[in-house]
Amino acid sequence: MLEHMMNQRYAHVTQDSCLRGGANVTTLFEKGNGMRNKFATPAALKPDGTYDIGSPTVEALLSSSSENSNNTTSAAAAWDYVIINDHTQAPVRELNKTESIRTFQEKYIPLLDRHNQNATVILLMTAAYKSDAKNSSDLGGFDNFTKSLVEGYAEYATLFSSSNHDVRIAPLGLAYQYIKEHNNNTNRSHHEEQGAANETTTTAFDASSPSSAAVVSWEALYAPDDFHPSPHGTYLEACLLYCTITGQEPPDYQVGWWSTARYMQPPNVKPPMPLPTAKEADYLRRVASHLCNIAPAAAAAAGTTNSL
């Protein structure tokens, strides 16, 4: 999704990744890529019959001497941006956060120093859970969880900054919180949202009031498990990353961008989670721009700024 968005702005965009579900930055570094099975999908199939699962390890991703997932020498020294996120609970639990900080100090930062000294580090602050999922009841609910995420990622940012790396935080968790605080649909389930599309996609933006009713409910940002993102949450994440990287408002939404997604949602989710409509996507774009203090293009051209 982010690659498609970046291609609207730049002539040539190269991306690679090392992902592992449920991992923190330490286990990801130790165990490497864990997407071989999930990314064995038609959209990930390459001409040679293998699947694009990303780089096998963090070290391969960030080291210029390694081969990447396309079996070509990785030009890691040319990475302009390196996006990192921790397991969502790691920055809010002291022992886990301490472990992550040590791993950053001993593993990630030395790799960046050797191969990507000029890269900007983008710390993706993930969103707190919708419910007390994954044994998170002691974290105090969504708002306290979000507050702890903000504090934890601020500590991470200080660490990278003190190591002479340009660092920015993509505040996805704050975007979720903004939508939770500013929508009028908090009692509606995700599937109710799908069945009431006409009602939820007709709310106009009030340029003078940041408390205007949202066209996307907070619940609709989550998958049924209450912690993974839905397609709406995924699109919002891409918008936040785009804004954080470029400092510009995201390009207009194109539903065709989803066609190349290597993995969309678990097969047991019935009915499938809906994709954002054009109006919903416009709202999510504006939320991302608002959180990153970016004025809408039309308002910027006129020399004014508008709220949501």
Backbone bond lengths (Angstrom), bond angles and torsions (degrees), N, CA, C in turn:
res aa  C-N    CA-C-N  psi(-1)  N-CA   C-N-CA  omega(-1)  CA-C   N-CA-C  phi
1 M - - - 1.465 - - 1.533 110.32 -
2 L 1.332 116.59 -51.68 1.465 120.06 -179.96 1.520 110.87 -62.19
3 E 1.333 117.42 -38.23 1.463 120.56 179.58 1.526 110.58 -61.25
4 H 1.333 117.31 -43.63 1.463 120.30 177.21 1.525 110.89 -60.32
5 M 1.326 116.21 -42.91 1.458 119.91 -179.22 1.524 111.17 -64.36
6 M 1.332 116.51 -42.90 1.460 120.34 -179.87 1.527 111.19 -65.93
7 N 1.329 116.68 -32.79 1.467 120.05 178.83 1.520 112.68 -65.94
8 Q 1.324 117.39 -18.55 1.461 120.44 175.53 1.527 111.37 -73.19
9 R 1.324 116.19 -18.56 1.470 121.12 -174.93 1.529 112.66 -110.72
10 Y 1.325 116.95 -34.04 1.463 121.40 -173.61 1.520 110.48 -117.90
11 A 1.334 116.31 146.57 1.460 121.31 -176.58 1.519 112.11 -69.62
12 H 1.320 117.36 -33.55 1.463 120.18 -177.29 1.523 109.01 -140.46
13 V 1.321 116.08 122.20 1.459 121.97 179.83 1.525 109.01 -125.61
14 T 1.317 116.97 128.56 1.458 122.14 176.30 1.515 108.68 -119.05
15 Q 1.324 116.49 133.54 1.457 119.87 177.83 1.518 109.73 -136.94
16 D 1.305 116.07 154.31 1.459 122.83 171.62 1.519 106.37 -150.90
17 S 1.302 117.41 167.72 1.463 119.40 -175.03 1.522 110.39 -153.52
18 C 1.313 114.56 162.27 1.464 122.15 170.45 1.529 105.55 -136.64
19 L 1.326 116.41 108.53 1.462 121.89 -173.08 1.526 110.27 -122.85
20 R 1.318 115.04 149.12 1.464 120.94 175.15 1.526 107.76 -152.16
21 G 1.311 117.07 117.06 1.449 120.79 -177.19 1.518 112.74 -61.18
22 G 1.339 116.34 135.69 1.458 121.57 176.66 1.512 115.34 74.09
23 A 1.337 117.80 6.49 1.468 120.80 -176.39 1.518 111.35 -91.62
24 N 1.325 115.82 153.78 1.452 120.81 165.99 1.521 107.87 -98.84
25 V 1.326 117.91 178.80 1.461 119.28 -174.88 1.526 112.26 -64.40
26 T 1.335 116.69 -25.79 1.467 120.06 179.09 1.519 111.20 -74.55
27 T 1.335 117.48 -51.54 1.464 119.76 -179.18 1.524 111.52 -66.48
28 L 1.327 118.06 -32.05 1.459 120.50 175.56 1.519 109.96 -62.14
29 F 1.321 116.98 -44.43 1.455 120.73 -179.84 1.526 110.49 -65.45
30 E 1.327 117.36 -40.74 1.458 121.24 -175.79 1.527 112.92 -75.26
31 K 1.342 116.93 -40.14 1.466 120.67 -172.74 1.524 113.76 -102.23
32 G 1.316 116.86 -19.95 1.452 119.98 177.17 1.519 113.86 78.03
33 N 1.314 114.39 -164.98 1.457 123.42 -174.81 1.530 111.28 -60.08
34 G 1.338 116.01 135.00 1.456 120.21 179.66 1.511 113.48 -123.88
35 M 1.332 117.52 24.45 1.467 120.84 -171.45 1.527 113.66 -104.78
36 R 1.324 118.43 12.13 1.460 120.47 -174.69 1.526 112.24 -57.46
37 N 1.311 117.65 -42.05 1.465 120.06 -178.28 1.528 111.76 -78.57
38 K 1.326 117.22 -46.39 1.464 119.52 -176.57 1.519 112.99 -67.33
39 F 1.322 117.20 -30.77 1.456 119.99 -178.28 1.526 112.63 -92.19
40 A 1.317 117.95 11.01 1.469 121.06 174.53 1.524 108.60 -82.58
41 T 1.320 116.03 66.67 1.465 122.95 -174.76 1.532 109.74 -125.13
42 P 1.317 117.93 160.00 1.471 119.99 179.68 1.522 113.43 -55.16
43 A 1.315 117.94 -38.02 1.464 120.17 -178.20 1.525 112.15 -68.60
44 A 1.335 117.44 -21.34 1.464 121.15 -178.55 1.525 112.45 -97.38
45 L 1.325 117.73 -2.13 1.463 121.40 -176.82 1.530 110.75 -71.78
46 K 1.340 116.15 128.95 1.454 121.88 179.99 1.529 110.44 -97.71
47 P 1.322 117.89 163.09 1.469 120.63 -178.25 1.528 114.21 -56.22
48 D 1.336 117.51 -28.74 1.467 119.53 -178.13 1.529 112.76 -84.70
49 G 1.335 117.40 4.53 1.448 120.78 177.06 1.518 114.85 92.01
50 T 1.336 117.69 -6.84 1.461 121.20 175.89 1.526 109.17 -91.70
51 Y 1.327 115.11 174.56 1.459 119.94 -177.61 1.525 110.88 -112.15
52 D 1.304 115.55 143.52 1.467 121.77 177.51 1.528 108.61 -79.80
53 I 1.317 115.57 95.14 1.467 119.10 179.26 1.521 111.74 -102.66
54 G 1.337 117.49 -5.45 1.451 120.62 -176.87 1.511 111.39 99.70
55 S 1.320 116.68 -174.77 1.457 121.81 178.82 1.522 110.89 -70.96
56 P 1.329 117.94 146.86 1.467 120.17 -176.59 1.517 114.37 -68.53
57 T 1.332 117.42 -29.57 1.462 121.31 -178.40 1.520 110.08 -144.05
58 V 1.329 115.23 163.52 1.471 120.02 174.46 1.522 109.60 -61.64
59 E 1.324 116.18 -40.91 1.466 119.79 -179.03 1.521 110.86 -62.58
60 A 1.341 117.29 -40.54 1.460 120.20 177.50 1.524 111.01 -64.35
61 L 1.308 116.13 -37.71 1.455 120.54 -179.45 1.522 111.53 -65.38
62 L 1.312 116.23 -39.64 1.462 120.52 -172.92 1.524 114.76 -99.91
63 S 1.336 117.68 -5.98 1.466 120.94 -177.82 1.515 110.74 -103.15
64 S 1.295 116.61 127.77 1.463 121.19 -174.57 1.515 112.82 -68.33
65 S 1.337 118.55 -19.37 1.453 120.83 -176.51 1.517 113.14 -87.91
66 S 1.349 117.31 -2.55 1.454 120.95 -175.46 1.520 111.11 -93.72
67 E 1.343 115.31 163.41 1.443 120.27 173.82 1.512 109.29 -95.31
68 N 1.315 116.63 139.53 1.457 120.11 -179.81 1.513 110.89 -92.68
69 S 1.333 116.99 -172.64 1.459 121.74 -174.25 1.520 112.74 -66.71
70 N 1.336 117.98 -16.06 1.454 120.92 179.10 1.522 111.86 -96.00
71 N 1.353 116.14 12.14 1.456 122.59 178.00 1.523 113.00 59.78
72 T 1.293 116.34 33.48 1.449 122.16 174.24 1.517 108.31 -125.28
73 T 1.329 115.98 155.73 1.457 119.00 -179.64 1.514 109.83 -63.39
74 S 1.308 116.70 126.53 1.454 121.59 -176.47 1.516 110.47 -76.19
75 A 1.322 115.67 130.45 1.464 120.42 176.36 1.516 109.02 -91.29
76 A 1.350 115.84 57.22 1.454 119.85 -173.39 1.512 112.53 -62.03
77 A 1.357 115.55 -27.79 1.456 117.93 179.31 1.518 111.06 -63.77
78 A 1.344 115.69 -18.04 1.456 119.65 -178.91 1.520 112.84 -93.70
79 W 1.344 118.20 2.09 1.460 118.23 178.14 1.524 109.11 -61.44
80 D 1.302 115.77 128.10 1.459 120.37 176.10 1.523 111.05 -86.27
81 Y 1.340 116.60 -32.72 1.465 121.52 -177.61 1.528 109.11 -137.51
82 V 1.319 115.33 139.12 1.463 121.93 175.34 1.525 106.97 -122.66
83 I 1.337 116.18 115.71 1.462 122.05 -177.39 1.522 109.65 -96.57
84 I 1.323 116.08 127.34 1.463 121.86 -177.83 1.522 109.57 -130.42
85 N 1.325 116.57 132.29 1.466 118.53 167.26 1.521 109.02 -133.70
86 D 1.314 115.78 148.19 1.451 122.85 178.61 1.524 108.83 -94.90
87 H 1.327 117.32 166.30 1.463 120.36 168.47 1.522 107.59 -53.68
88 T 1.322 117.78 139.83 1.461 120.26 -170.40 1.523 113.29 -58.09
89 Q 1.322 118.40 -34.72 1.466 119.03 -178.87 1.528 113.38 -82.89
90 A 1.323 118.02 -16.01 1.466 119.92 -173.94 1.532 113.86 -60.45
91 P 1.348 119.69 -46.01 1.467 118.22 -177.22 1.522 113.80 -70.11
92 V 1.334 118.39 -11.30 1.461 120.13 -175.40 1.527 112.76 -105.83
93 R 1.311 117.17 -4.83 1.469 121.46 176.79 1.522 108.16 -112.66
94 E 1.308 116.17 123.23 1.463 121.01 -167.58 1.522 113.08 -56.57
95 L 1.346 117.96 -45.41 1.461 119.88 -178.94 1.523 111.29 -64.36
96 N 1.334 116.10 -43.89 1.459 119.81 179.68 1.523 111.44 -66.29
97 K 1.326 116.17 -40.47 1.465 119.84 179.37 1.525 110.60 -63.75
98 T 1.326 116.61 -41.90 1.468 120.34 178.30 1.517 111.01 -61.08
99 E 1.337 116.51 -41.49 1.461 120.89 177.72 1.523 111.12 -63.74
100 S 1.332 116.96 -42.93 1.458 120.25 179.27 1.524 111.27 -63.23
101 I 1.322 116.81 -42.79 1.464 120.56 179.15 1.532 110.38 -61.43
102 R 1.320 116.38 -41.27 1.471 119.84 178.51 1.533 110.35 -64.17
103 T 1.336 117.10 -41.20 1.464 120.25 178.77 1.521 111.27 -65.24
104 F 1.313 116.54 -41.29 1.466 119.14 175.45 1.533 110.38 -58.48
105 Q 1.324 115.85 -45.68 1.466 120.58 -177.38 1.526 112.24 -65.42
106 E 1.327 116.74 -41.32 1.465 121.10 -172.11 1.518 113.85 -92.04
107 K 1.335 117.57 -24.00 1.459 119.89 -173.15 1.532 113.11 -119.60
108 Y 1.320 116.96 -58.59 1.461 120.05 -172.33 1.522 112.93 -70.70
109 I 1.318 116.56 -49.46 1.466 119.31 -176.64 1.526 112.03 -63.62
110 P 1.343 120.24 -42.21 1.478 118.54 174.95 1.532 113.10 -59.10
111 L 1.337 117.33 -38.38 1.465 119.81 176.92 1.523 111.15 -64.38
112 L 1.314 116.15 -42.79 1.455 119.57 177.25 1.525 110.62 -63.44
113 D 1.318 117.22 -41.02 1.465 120.92 179.66 1.530 111.47 -60.92
114 R 1.337 116.02 -39.43 1.468 119.64 -176.24 1.527 112.71 -78.36
115 H 1.322 117.21 -37.16 1.461 119.33 -168.86 1.526 115.46 -122.36
116 N 1.324 117.66 -17.79 1.469 120.14 -172.97 1.523 111.49 -141.02
117 Q 1.328 115.99 43.28 1.451 120.65 -174.67 1.518 112.54 -57.80
118 N 1.322 117.13 -32.57 1.469 120.50 -176.30 1.521 113.57 -94.69
119 A 1.319 117.29 1.49 1.460 119.84 -179.93 1.524 110.43 -74.25
120 T 1.319 115.81 144.99 1.462 121.45 173.13 1.520 108.24 -87.93
121 V 1.321 116.68 128.01 1.466 121.81 178.64 1.528 108.40 -87.02
122 I 1.325 116.39 123.94 1.461 122.34 175.70 1.525 107.49 -105.67
123 L 1.315 117.27 112.26 1.462 121.81 177.37 1.530 108.10 -91.05
124 L 1.314 115.98 112.60 1.458 121.33 -179.49 1.526 109.59 -86.24
125 M 1.332 115.07 103.83 1.458 120.40 177.96 1.520 108.68 -78.09
126 T 1.331 116.27 106.25 1.458 120.23 -177.15 1.528 110.62 -71.24
127 A 1.339 115.65 173.89 1.461 120.84 -173.84 1.522 111.73 -96.02
128 A 1.317 116.06 143.99 1.465 121.51 173.86 1.522 109.80 -61.49
129 Y 1.318 115.90 157.45 1.456 120.99 -177.74 1.527 111.27 -72.23
130 K 1.316 115.24 155.31 1.467 120.45 178.91 1.527 111.51 -74.79
131 S 1.336 115.80 -31.77 1.464 121.59 -179.67 1.525 108.81 -131.06
132 D 1.326 116.73 -171.05 1.476 120.60 179.07 1.525 110.73 -83.27
133 A 1.340 116.15 47.79 1.462 121.55 -178.03 1.524 110.64 -71.09
134 K 1.333 115.52 157.11 1.472 122.38 173.47 1.525 112.25 53.26
135 N 1.326 115.81 44.72 1.473 121.84 175.07 1.530 112.72 57.21
136 S 1.325 115.57 43.23 1.465 119.75 -176.86 1.524 112.83 -107.25
137 S 1.326 118.56 13.26 1.464 120.59 -175.67 1.522 112.74 -60.76
138 D 1.329 117.28 -27.92 1.465 120.55 -178.72 1.527 112.82 -76.74
139 L 1.331 118.16 -4.34 1.463 121.03 -178.22 1.519 112.80 -86.73
140 G 1.324 117.57 -0.48 1.455 121.04 167.99 1.504 116.61 87.35
141 G 1.333 118.53 19.40 1.453 119.78 178.84 1.515 112.85 86.41
142 F 1.325 115.71 174.16 1.461 121.57 -170.97 1.530 113.31 -57.49
143 D 1.320 118.49 -48.47 1.468 120.07 -174.55 1.521 112.46 -67.63
144 N 1.340 117.52 -42.96 1.469 119.24 177.49 1.522 110.99 -67.53
145 F 1.320 116.03 -38.72 1.465 121.23 176.82 1.531 109.51 -59.17
146 T 1.337 116.24 -45.39 1.461 120.60 179.74 1.528 111.28 -63.20
147 K 1.318 116.72 -42.74 1.469 120.66 178.64 1.531 110.41 -58.88
148 S 1.319 116.46 -41.87 1.464 119.90 179.76 1.522 111.57 -68.46
149 L 1.334 116.99 -34.60 1.464 120.21 176.36 1.529 110.67 -63.99
150 V 1.325 116.85 -43.47 1.466 120.80 177.95 1.529 109.94 -57.85
151 E 1.331 116.79 -45.63 1.461 120.72 -179.36 1.523 111.65 -66.39
152 G 1.327 116.65 -41.80 1.458 120.24 -179.31 1.512 112.59 -64.82
153 Y 1.325 116.92 -45.13 1.455 119.07 179.94 1.523 111.98 -70.03
154 A 1.323 117.48 -27.32 1.466 119.94 173.89 1.532 110.29 -64.22
155 E 1.332 116.28 -37.80 1.472 119.90 176.34 1.522 110.52 -65.44
156 Y 1.320 116.99 -42.69 1.462 119.99 177.37 1.525 110.39 -60.40
157 A 1.324 116.39 -44.15 1.464 120.41 -178.39 1.528 111.06 -62.61
158 T 1.319 116.26 -40.83 1.467 120.26 177.99 1.517 110.86 -61.09
159 L 1.336 116.42 -39.81 1.461 120.77 179.26 1.524 110.95 -61.65
160 F 1.326 117.61 -49.66 1.465 119.96 -179.16 1.524 111.17 -66.42
161 S 1.324 116.73 -39.31 1.460 120.16 179.38 1.526 111.39 -63.99
162 S 1.320 116.43 -40.38 1.470 120.19 179.54 1.518 112.09 -68.54
163 S 1.336 116.17 -16.24 1.469 121.36 176.29 1.519 111.06 -96.43
164 N 1.328 115.86 17.28 1.468 123.15 174.62 1.527 113.30 67.63
165 H 1.320 116.04 35.18 1.455 120.28 174.77 1.525 109.28 -114.03
166 D 1.329 115.29 133.74 1.453 120.08 173.53 1.520 107.41 -64.94
167 V 1.320 117.52 129.29 1.456 120.96 -175.56 1.517 110.02 -138.91
168 R 1.327 115.80 140.95 1.457 122.73 176.06 1.526 108.02 -134.91
169 I 1.314 116.11 151.58 1.459 121.47 176.59 1.522 109.08 -107.79
170 A 1.336 116.54 126.65 1.464 121.84 172.42 1.527 106.87 -90.77
171 P 1.336 118.42 107.83 1.470 121.47 -166.85 1.534 114.07 -85.48
172 L 1.336 116.53 62.45 1.461 119.25 -178.76 1.525 111.73 -60.00
173 G 1.332 117.28 -41.87 1.460 119.82 179.92 1.518 112.71 -59.34
174 L 1.324 117.23 -36.69 1.465 120.54 178.19 1.523 111.21 -71.67
175 A 1.326 117.27 -30.29 1.462 120.16 176.11 1.524 110.56 -66.88
176 Y 1.334 116.72 -41.94 1.461 120.07 175.00 1.528 109.95 -60.05
177 Q 1.325 116.69 -43.48 1.459 120.65 -179.09 1.528 110.84 -64.91
178 Y 1.322 116.64 -39.75 1.467 120.32 178.30 1.529 110.23 -59.11
179 I 1.324 116.22 -46.52 1.462 119.73 -179.29 1.524 110.53 -65.65
180 K 1.313 117.24 -39.23 1.466 120.29 178.25 1.523 110.76 -60.32
181 E 1.325 116.99 -39.95 1.456 121.46 -176.17 1.525 112.96 -79.65
182 H 1.332 117.49 -21.02 1.454 119.73 -172.33 1.521 114.18 -116.26
183 N 1.308 118.76 11.54 1.462 117.59 177.14 1.513 110.60 -110.12
184 N 1.320 115.77 163.57 1.460 122.30 -178.30 1.521 112.21 -112.20
185 N 1.332 116.46 20.01 1.454 119.34 -173.02 1.524 111.79 -120.21
186 T 1.329 118.24 27.52 1.454 120.79 -170.60 1.514 114.15 -70.15
187 N 1.315 118.40 -11.73 1.452 119.60 178.15 1.525 112.91 -99.40
188 R 1.324 116.90 8.53 1.454 121.02 -177.36 1.515 109.50 -102.91
189 S 1.308 116.85 138.75 1.458 120.95 178.15 1.521 109.57 -80.33
190 H 1.326 115.57 167.07 1.463 120.78 179.44 1.524 110.56 -59.08
191 H 1.339 117.31 -44.39 1.455 120.05 -177.02 1.519 111.35 -74.03
192 E 1.335 118.13 -26.93 1.458 119.85 172.15 1.516 110.20 -66.02
193 E 1.343 116.17 -36.32 1.455 119.78 177.27 1.521 110.22 -60.04
194 Q 1.349 116.41 -42.23 1.458 119.65 -178.94 1.522 110.66 -63.12
195 G 1.334 117.04 -37.30 1.443 120.57 -177.92 1.513 113.83 -79.52
196 A 1.322 118.32 -9.10 1.469 121.49 -178.63 1.511 110.61 -121.77
197 A 1.332 115.79 41.64 1.463 120.11 -173.95 1.512 112.56 -59.44
198 N 1.333 117.05 -38.25 1.463 118.74 -178.20 1.514 111.77 -62.08
199 E 1.320 116.43 -37.86 1.464 119.92 -178.55 1.512 111.29 -74.03
200 T 1.338 117.27 -39.15 1.457 119.56 -172.80 1.514 113.53 -85.46
201 T 1.309 118.29 -4.01 1.458 119.44 -178.75 1.521 112.77 -116.77
202 T 1.332 117.24 19.03 1.459 119.22 -178.88 1.519 113.46 -115.24
203 T 1.336 117.75 4.65 1.453 120.27 -178.87 1.523 110.12 -76.50
204 A 1.302 117.91 125.48 1.458 121.78 179.30 1.525 110.03 -84.41
205 F 1.312 115.99 156.54 1.454 120.78 176.15 1.517 109.97 -84.11
206 D 1.291 115.09 134.30 1.457 121.30 174.80 1.520 106.88 -100.70
207 A 1.314 116.97 107.79 1.459 121.06 -173.63 1.516 112.62 -64.33
208 S 1.323 117.61 -17.07 1.459 119.47 -175.95 1.522 113.06 -100.49
209 S 1.339 117.33 -5.84 1.454 119.64 -174.18 1.513 111.89 -129.44
210 P 1.334 118.48 112.52 1.459 120.80 178.30 1.512 112.69 -69.90
211 S 1.320 118.76 -7.45 1.455 120.81 -178.74 1.527 111.80 -99.73
212 S 1.329 117.74 17.06 1.453 120.95 178.59 1.522 110.41 -57.18
213 A 1.336 116.58 146.14 1.458 120.80 179.98 1.524 110.08 -62.27
214 A 1.320 115.88 138.41 1.451 120.87 -178.17 1.515 110.95 -80.63
215 V 1.327 116.38 156.94 1.451 120.76 173.01 1.522 111.01 -97.50
216 V 1.314 117.32 0.68 1.463 122.44 174.68 1.520 107.51 -130.02
217 S 1.305 117.71 127.60 1.452 119.94 179.01 1.523 110.03 -79.82
218 W 1.298 115.88 155.57 1.469 121.92 176.85 1.524 110.59 -58.86
219 E 1.328 116.78 -41.37 1.458 120.25 -179.08 1.519 112.04 -61.29
220 A 1.332 116.69 -32.44 1.463 120.65 -176.94 1.520 112.72 -69.88
221 L 1.333 117.94 -9.91 1.465 121.26 177.57 1.523 112.51 -78.64
222 Y 1.334 116.90 -12.48 1.465 121.54 -174.33 1.519 112.16 -109.87
223 A 1.324 115.46 149.02 1.456 121.84 167.08 1.528 108.14 -72.66
224 P 1.333 118.19 167.69 1.470 120.05 -178.96 1.522 115.49 -58.67
225 D 1.351 118.08 -18.07 1.469 119.44 179.24 1.525 112.93 -79.80
226 D 1.331 117.75 -4.24 1.470 124.40 175.46 1.526 114.62 75.14
227 F 1.345 118.68 7.90 1.468 117.70 175.99 1.527 113.12 -136.72
228 H 1.332 119.01 -34.40 1.457 119.17 173.54 1.533 109.80 -73.32
229 P 1.334 117.60 154.07 1.467 118.94 178.22 1.519 111.52 -79.85
230 S 1.309 115.96 146.71 1.454 122.82 169.56 1.530 108.12 -79.15
231 P 1.339 119.13 177.74 1.468 118.85 171.84 1.533 112.99 -55.35
232 H 1.340 117.34 -35.80 1.472 119.48 176.76 1.531 110.62 -64.00
233 G 1.337 116.85 -44.34 1.454 120.30 178.66 1.516 112.02 -66.24
234 T 1.325 116.29 -36.87 1.463 120.86 178.37 1.526 110.82 -64.27
235 Y 1.324 116.32 -43.86 1.466 119.45 179.27 1.528 110.53 -65.13
236 L 1.324 117.30 -40.76 1.462 120.42 177.13 1.526 110.39 -60.73
237 E 1.330 116.70 -40.40 1.471 120.71 178.26 1.523 110.73 -61.02
238 A 1.333 116.98 -45.56 1.463 120.19 178.82 1.523 110.96 -61.25
239 C 1.330 116.80 -40.32 1.469 120.40 178.59 1.523 111.13 -63.38
240 L 1.346 117.10 -42.55 1.468 120.06 179.16 1.529 110.75 -62.90
241 L 1.313 116.33 -41.90 1.460 119.52 178.64 1.526 110.79 -65.12
242 Y 1.321 116.98 -42.53 1.464 120.37 178.94 1.529 110.55 -59.92
243 C 1.320 116.82 -47.99 1.469 120.57 179.60 1.518 111.82 -61.75
244 T 1.334 116.66 -42.23 1.461 120.89 -177.83 1.526 111.11 -66.24
245 I 1.322 116.49 -37.96 1.464 120.82 -178.68 1.525 111.72 -75.13
246 T 1.324 116.76 -48.21 1.469 120.26 -170.21 1.521 114.46 -96.02
247 G 1.349 117.03 -22.95 1.456 119.05 -173.42 1.515 112.23 72.57
248 Q 1.335 117.32 16.77 1.454 122.08 -177.38 1.530 110.15 -124.10
249 E 1.333 115.66 159.29 1.449 121.16 175.06 1.530 109.51 -66.32
250 P 1.341 118.85 139.39 1.471 120.33 -179.87 1.524 111.67 -61.46
251 P 1.339 116.87 153.67 1.466 119.95 178.05 1.526 110.94 -69.39
252 D 1.319 115.62 166.20 1.455 120.13 178.42 1.521 110.97 -59.52
253 Y 1.296 114.95 142.35 1.467 123.49 -176.76 1.524 111.43 -66.95
254 Q 1.328 115.43 139.15 1.456 122.33 173.79 1.522 108.24 -128.59
255 V 1.321 117.10 118.68 1.459 120.44 -176.01 1.523 111.42 -63.53
256 G 1.341 117.51 -24.81 1.457 120.95 178.98 1.517 113.96 -64.05
257 W 1.329 117.78 -16.78 1.463 120.20 178.80 1.525 112.07 -59.41
258 W 1.328 116.96 -27.12 1.458 119.57 -177.53 1.527 112.67 -71.86
259 S 1.308 117.90 -16.71 1.466 120.86 -173.34 1.521 113.18 -65.47
260 T 1.329 117.44 -21.19 1.464 120.18 -178.96 1.528 112.46 -103.05
261 A 1.321 117.98 9.66 1.471 120.65 178.80 1.529 109.53 -64.76
262 R 1.322 116.80 126.56 1.460 120.02 -178.25 1.521 112.44 -69.71
263 Y 1.328 115.89 -27.58 1.469 120.05 179.92 1.517 107.47 -152.16
264 M 1.312 116.35 126.44 1.459 119.74 -175.62 1.529 112.89 -100.07
265 Q 1.335 117.55 -58.07 1.457 120.47 -176.21 1.519 108.76 -164.35
266 P 1.339 116.84 156.92 1.462 119.67 -179.28 1.529 111.48 -58.33
267 P 1.342 117.39 142.13 1.468 120.03 -177.35 1.520 113.59 -65.09
268 N 1.342 117.84 -17.69 1.467 119.90 -178.41 1.527 112.81 -85.48
269 V 1.323 118.46 0.68 1.465 121.19 177.32 1.520 108.43 -82.56
270 K 1.318 116.18 109.51 1.465 122.55 -177.97 1.531 110.01 -127.74
271 P 1.327 118.32 130.74 1.466 125.88 -11.15 1.519 111.01 -69.35
272 P 1.321 118.55 163.83 1.461 120.17 179.14 1.526 111.51 -57.20
273 M 1.310 116.10 146.19 1.464 119.79 177.53 1.527 110.00 -64.53
274 P 1.321 117.58 137.15 1.474 119.96 -177.26 1.521 112.12 -74.16
275 L 1.322 115.00 155.79 1.458 121.05 173.16 1.522 109.04 -82.83
276 P 1.334 117.83 156.91 1.465 119.40 176.49 1.528 111.10 -62.10
277 T 1.313 115.76 141.85 1.459 120.40 170.02 1.528 108.28 -78.00
278 A 1.316 116.03 171.24 1.465 119.82 179.54 1.523 111.27 -59.62
279 K 1.344 116.91 -41.44 1.461 119.52 -178.89 1.521 111.65 -70.63
280 E 1.322 116.45 -40.01 1.467 119.57 176.88 1.525 110.61 -62.92
281 A 1.335 116.42 -42.77 1.459 120.42 179.13 1.526 110.81 -62.48
282 D 1.325 117.22 -38.53 1.458 120.27 178.39 1.523 110.48 -62.48
283 Y 1.327 116.59 -41.63 1.460 119.56 177.28 1.529 111.30 -61.81
284 L 1.328 116.73 -45.10 1.467 120.36 -178.39 1.530 110.55 -65.21
285 R 1.318 117.17 -37.95 1.469 120.70 174.98 1.525 110.27 -58.51
286 R 1.324 116.18 -43.31 1.465 120.58 -177.60 1.523 111.28 -69.40
287 V 1.321 116.75 -36.78 1.464 119.12 175.83 1.521 109.77 -61.04
288 A 1.323 116.78 -46.94 1.467 120.20 179.53 1.522 111.40 -59.40
289 S 1.326 116.62 -45.42 1.464 120.29 179.52 1.526 111.08 -63.55
290 H 1.327 116.33 -40.33 1.464 121.28 179.35 1.529 110.88 -62.01
291 L 1.333 116.61 -44.78 1.472 120.41 -179.13 1.523 111.50 -66.71
292 C 1.325 116.72 -26.65 1.465 120.49 179.67 1.523 112.51 -99.72
293 N 1.356 115.51 12.00 1.467 121.70 176.96 1.524 112.71 57.78
294 I 1.337 115.40 41.59 1.459 121.10 178.36 1.524 108.63 -108.04
295 A 1.306 116.84 125.47 1.463 120.62 178.93 1.514 109.55 -75.59
296 P 1.350 118.08 142.05 1.469 120.14 173.42 1.518 110.97 -54.35
297 A 1.320 116.70 147.99 1.465 121.09 -173.58 1.519 112.39 -56.69
298 A 1.328 117.48 -44.44 1.463 119.90 -177.61 1.517 110.84 -65.12
299 A 1.351 116.26 -40.06 1.464 119.36 -179.90 1.516 110.55 -69.64
300 A 1.334 116.77 -38.30 1.459 119.71 -179.44 1.524 110.40 -64.18
301 A 1.329 116.11 -39.60 1.456 119.80 179.42 1.513 111.78 -63.54
302 A 1.342 115.82 -30.82 1.465 121.21 -179.13 1.527 112.33 -87.96
303 G 1.343 115.49 -3.64 1.451 119.35 -179.77 1.493 114.59 80.00
304 T 1.343 117.92 20.93 1.456 121.63 179.79 1.521 109.06 -129.23
305 T 1.332 115.77 167.39 1.453 120.73 174.87 1.513 108.95 -126.28
306 N 1.329 116.02 146.85 1.456 121.68 -178.75 1.512 110.35 -122.99
307 S 1.329 115.87 145.52 1.444 120.86 172.37 1.519 109.33 -85.99
308 L 1.330 115.04 171.64 1.465 118.95 175.50 1.507 109.72 -76.19
